[in-house]
Amino acid sequence: MAENNILAKLDGLESRYEEVSTLITDPNVIADQARYVKLTKEYKDLGDIMTARKKYIDCLNAIKEAKDILANESDPDMKEMAREELSENEALQPKLEEEIKIALVPKDPEDAKNVQMEIRAGTGGDEAALFAGDLFQMYKKFCDSKGWTLSVTSASEGAVGGFKEIDFAVSGVDVYGTLKYESGVHRVQRVPATETQGRMHTSAATVAVLPEADKFEVNINEGEIKWDTFRSSGAGGQNVNKVESGVRLRYMWKNPNTGETEEILIECTETRDQPKNKERALARLRTFIYDKEHQKYVDDIANRRKSLVSTGDRSAKIRTYNFPQGRVTDHRIGYTTHDLQGFLNGNIQDMIDALTVAENAERLKESEL
């Protein structure tokens, strides 16, 4: 019964796959960049499902053929080969079914996007800033291991190290789909380097992961943006102090959810190239507006789902880093690793995999597969 249900869903997608493959060659569609990008993504996703469909049908046919041989063939060698074939494909069938079920669950269209990330020191003073610095280094090492590009947009250092706050962009393959689980409050329990009595402190930092908005997703009247330039401060040689490479933009934006108009202020001092800083400030403006306008979408997900695996809820305490016990625990799924040092060195993929499995299980229930 299960296999008929799966095949029925797969057969229903075949005609859509053929339709999309025709649409993406249509000059009118190609001229509409927003639609073309959306359709090419759908074409790739459907292509993966069609490949899985062929493997599944081949597996079912092999099982049927092997059973026919065992029922009707008298040759011992043929029967032995059929038994091996049957055993191999009966073991493969449930694996293929599980892969197909997950592939059939509608993907979050934002998963393939690049991200803007923010880390803010929370309760805990200097120790919270040091912990925010540890989290940034953890994500930097993880991004390096994935071959992603990380670039710091702005940073405010703590008095004894770390960061009061740091904003950075990450670009690569399926970045948001991987890092979206990191949004929330991260808590650390340890004896701070600043503590003279050896007492353990609990501090916190907040992480926000925002999908980067594409140009055609957010309408900005660039003529209404007010730009200022200024000299960057800090390390970087004499050029930084002499050239006005830092940029500041001001933009009056009407929030469609509240109807209120607010001023958005964004600074970017990331590079010594003013045009590049302008481009990155614009990207942050698009992402900021996109995030605000899509908060209703995020809230809807939070309301529909019982788990907090990827709701984007930045106020939820999601994880504890306990130094005396050398463990990291994710409170959403009860996952614990005792390799705290390895985790802080960027080995966070196993945790992300566990969160992905938990979310997929939830989505499968919702889709009744």
C-alpha positions in Angstrom: 0.0 0.0 0.0 2.8 2.4 0.9 4.6 1.8 -2.4 1.4 2.5 -4.4 1.0 5.8 -2.5 4.6 6.8 -3.2 4.4 5.8 -6.9 1.1 7.7 -7.3 2.8 10.9 -5.9 5.8 10.3 -8.2 3.7 9.8 -11.3 1.8 12.9 -10.6 5.0 14.9 -10.6 6.3 13.6 -14.0 4.0 15.8 -16.0 5.0 18.9 -14.0 8.7 18.0 -14.6 8.1 17.9 -18.3 6.1 21.2 -18.2 8.9 23.0 -16.2 11.6 21.7 -18.6 9.7 23.3 -21.5 9.0 26.6 -19.6 12.7 27.3 -18.8 13.5 27.4 -22.5 10.7 29.9 -23.2 12.3 33.4 -24.0 9.4 35.2 -22.2 10.2 33.2 -19.0 13.9 33.8 -19.3 13.3 37.5 -19.6 11.4 37.4 -16.3 14.4 36.8 -13.9 12.4 36.2 -10.8 10.2 33.6 -12.4 13.2 32.0 -14.3 15.2 31.6 -11.1 12.3 30.0 -9.3 11.5 27.6 -12.2 15.2 26.5 -12.6 15.3 25.7 -8.9 12.1 23.7 -9.2 13.5 21.9 -12.3 16.6 20.8 -10.4 14.5 19.6 -7.4 12.1 17.7 -9.7 15.0 16.2 -11.6 16.4 14.7 -8.4 13.0 13.2 -7.6 12.7 11.8 -11.2 16.1 10.1 -10.8 14.9 8.6 -7.5 11.7 7.5 -9.2 13.6 5.5 -11.8 15.8 3.8 -9.2 12.6 2.9 -7.2 10.8 1.5 -10.2 13.9 -0.5 -11.2 14.1 -1.9 -7.7 10.4 -2.9 -7.7 10.8 -4.6 -11.1 13.9 -6.5 -10.0 12.0 -7.8 -6.9 9.0 -8.9 -9.1 11.4 -10.6 -11.7 13.4 -12.4 -9.0 10.1 -13.7 -7.4 9.0 -14.9 -10.8 12.2 -16.8 -11.4 12.0 -18.4 -7.9 8.4 -19.5 -8.6 8.9 -20.8 -12.1 12.6 -21.6 -12.8 14.0 -25.1 -12.1 17.7 -24.3 -12.8 19.5 -24.1 -9.3 22.1 -21.5 -10.5 19.3 -19.2 -11.8 17.4 -19.6 -8.5 20.5 -18.8 -6.4 21.1 -15.7 -8.5 17.5 -14.7 -8.1 17.6 -15.2 -4.3 20.6 -12.9 -4.1 18.9 -10.3 -6.4 15.7 -10.5 -4.3 17.6 -10.1 -1.0 19.6 -7.1 -2.2 16.6 -5.2 -3.6 14.3 -6.0 -0.7 17.0 -4.4 1.5 17.2 -1.4 -0.9 13.5 -0.8 -1.2 12.8 0.8 2.3 16.0 3.0 1.9 14.7 4.3 -1.4 11.3 4.9 0.0 12.7 6.9 2.9 14.8 9.0 0.5 11.8 9.6 -1.7 9.5 10.6 1.2 12.0 13.2 2.3 12.4 14.5 -1.3 8.6 14.7 -1.7 8.3 17.0 1.4 8.1 20.6 0.1 11.5 22.3 0.6 11.8 25.6 2.3 12.5 27.9 -0.7 14.9 29.9 1.5 17.2 27.0 2.2 19.4 27.6 -0.9 20.1 31.3 0.0 23.1 33.0 1.4 22.8 34.5 4.9 23.5 37.5 7.0 24.3 36.5 10.6 24.4 38.5 13.8 25.9 37.5 17.1 25.2 39.7 20.1 26.6 39.4 23.6 23.7 39.0 26.1 23.7 38.7 29.9 27.2 38.2 31.5 29.1 41.4 30.7 32.7 40.9 29.5 32.3 37.1 29.7 29.3 37.3 27.3 31.4 39.2 24.8 34.2 36.6 25.1 31.6 33.9 24.4 30.2 35.8 21.4 33.8 35.8 20.1 34.0 32.0 20.7 30.8 31.5 18.7 32.0 33.6 15.8 35.3 31.6 15.6 33.2 28.4 15.7 31.1 29.5 12.8 34.2 30.8 10.9 35.9 27.4 11.2 32.7 25.6 10.2 32.3 27.8 7.1 35.9 27.2 6.2 35.4 23.5 6.4 32.4 23.8 4.0 34.3 25.9 1.5 31.9 28.9 2.2 32.9 32.5 2.1 32.5 34.5 5.3 33.0 38.3 5.4 32.6 40.5 8.4 30.3 43.5 7.8 30.6 45.3 11.1 32.0 44.5 14.6 32.1 46.1 18.0 34.8 44.5 20.2 34.4 43.8 23.9 36.6 45.5 26.5 38.6 42.4 27.3 38.2 40.6 23.9 35.5 39.0 21.9 32.6 41.0 20.6 29.7 43.0 22.0 28.2 42.5 18.5 29.4 41.2 15.2 27.6 41.1 11.8 28.8 38.9 8.9 27.7 37.5 5.6 28.1 33.8 4.5 27.8 32.7 0.9 28.0 29.2 -0.6 25.7 26.2 -1.3 22.6 25.8 0.8 23.9 28.1 3.5 20.6 29.1 5.0 19.3 25.5 5.0 22.3 24.5 7.0 22.7 27.4 9.4 19.0 28.3 10.1 19.0 26.0 13.1 21.5 28.3 14.9 19.1 31.1 15.5 18.4 31.6 19.2 20.0 32.1 22.6 23.3 30.2 23.2 24.2 29.8 26.9 27.7 29.1 28.3 28.5 27.8 31.8 32.2 28.1 32.8 34.7 29.9 35.0 35.6 33.1 33.1 39.2 34.1 32.6 38.1 37.4 34.3 37.0 35.6 37.5 39.6 35.7 40.3 37.6 33.5 42.8 37.2 30.5 40.5 33.4 30.7 40.5 31.4 29.4 37.6 29.3 31.9 35.7 26.4 31.5 33.3 26.5 33.9 30.3 24.6 34.1 27.0 24.8 35.3 23.4 22.1 35.7 20.8 22.6 34.4 17.3 20.3 35.5 14.4 20.5 33.8 10.9 18.7 35.8 8.2 18.3 34.6 4.6 19.8 37.1 2.2 17.1 38.8 0.1 17.5 38.7 -3.7 17.2 42.0 -5.5 13.9 41.3 -7.0 12.3 40.2 -3.7 12.5 43.6 -2.0 11.4 46.9 -3.5 13.7 49.7 -2.5 13.7 53.2 -4.0 17.4 53.8 -4.2 16.9 57.4 -5.0 15.5 58.0 -1.5 18.6 56.5 0.2 20.8 59.2 2.0 24.5 58.3 1.8 27.3 59.5 4.1 31.0 58.6 3.8 33.5 58.6 6.7 37.0 57.5 7.5 37.2 54.0 9.0 39.0 53.7 12.4 41.1 50.9 13.8 43.7 48.6 12.3 44.4 48.6 8.6 47.3 50.9 7.9 47.5 54.6 7.0 45.1 54.3 4.0 42.1 53.6 6.3 42.5 56.8 8.1 43.1 59.0 5.0 40.4 57.7 2.7 36.7 58.0 3.3 35.9 54.3 2.5 33.3 53.8 5.2 29.7 54.3 4.2 26.5 55.0 6.1 23.0 54.8 4.6 19.8 56.2 5.9 16.5 55.0 4.5 12.9 55.8 5.5 10.8 52.6 5.3 7.1 51.9 5.8 6.5 48.6 7.6 3.6 46.9 5.8 2.8 44.9 8.9 2.4 47.8 11.2 1.9 50.8 8.8 4.6 52.7 10.7 7.5 54.5 9.1 10.9 54.0 10.6 14.4 55.1 9.7 16.9 52.4 8.9 20.6 53.2 9.6 23.3 50.9 8.3 27.1 51.3 8.4 29.7 49.3 6.5 33.5 49.6 6.9 34.3 46.1 5.7 36.7 47.0 2.8 38.8 49.9 1.7 36.8 50.1 -1.5 33.9 52.5 -1.1 31.7 51.1 -4.0 32.1 47.6 -2.4 31.0 48.9 1.0 28.0 50.6 -0.7 27.0 47.3 -2.3 27.3 45.4 0.9 25.3 48.0 2.8 22.6 47.7 0.2 22.6 43.9 0.6 22.2 44.4 4.4 19.3 46.9 3.8 17.5 44.4 1.5 18.0 41.6 4.1 16.8 43.7 7.0 13.6 44.7 5.1 13.0 41.2 3.8 13.4 39.8 7.4 10.9 42.4 8.8 8.3 41.8 6.0 8.6 38.0 6.3 8.2 37.9 10.1 4.6 36.9 9.6 5.7 33.9 7.6 8.2 33.0 10.4 5.5 33.4 13.0 3.1 31.1 11.0 5.8 28.4 11.0 6.3 28.8 14.7 2.5 28.5 15.3 2.2 25.4 13.1 5.1 23.5 14.5 5.4 22.1 18.0 9.2 22.0 17.9 11.5 25.0 17.8 14.0 23.3 15.4 13.9 26.1 12.8 11.3 28.6 13.7 13.7 31.6 13.7 12.7 32.3 17.2 15.6 34.4 18.5 14.4 34.6 22.1 14.4 30.8 22.6 17.2 29.3 24.6 18.4 26.6 22.2 21.8 25.3 23.4 24.1 25.1 26.5 27.9 24.9 26.4 28.9 23.4 29.8 32.7 23.6 30.2 33.1 21.7 33.6 31.3 18.7 32.0 32.8 19.2 28.6 29.4 18.9 26.9 27.2 20.8 24.5 23.4 20.1 24.7 20.7 21.2 22.2 17.5 21.6 24.2 15.2 21.4 21.2 15.9 17.8 20.5 17.8 16.7 23.6 21.0 16.0 21.6 24.3 16.1 23.6 27.9 15.8 22.5 30.8 15.5 25.0 33.3 16.9 22.5 32.9 20.5 23.5 36.3 21.6 22.3 35.8 19.9 18.9 32.4 21.6 18.7 33.9 25.0 19.3 36.6 24.2 16.7 33.8 24.1 14.1 32.8 20.4 14.2 29.1 21.2 14.4 27.8 19.1 11.4 26.6 16.1 13.5 24.4 18.5 15.6 23.0 20.1 12.4 22.4 16.6 10.9 20.4 15.6 14.0 18.4 18.8 13.9 17.7 18.2 10.1 16.5 14.7 10.8 14.2 16.0 13.5 12.7 18.6 11.2 12.3 16.1 8.4 10.4 13.7 10.7 8.1 16.6 11.6 7.5 17.6 8.0 6.8 14.0 7.0 4.1 13.8 9.7 2.6 17.1 8.4 2.6 15.8 4.8 1.1 12.4 5.8 3.6 10.4 3.9 
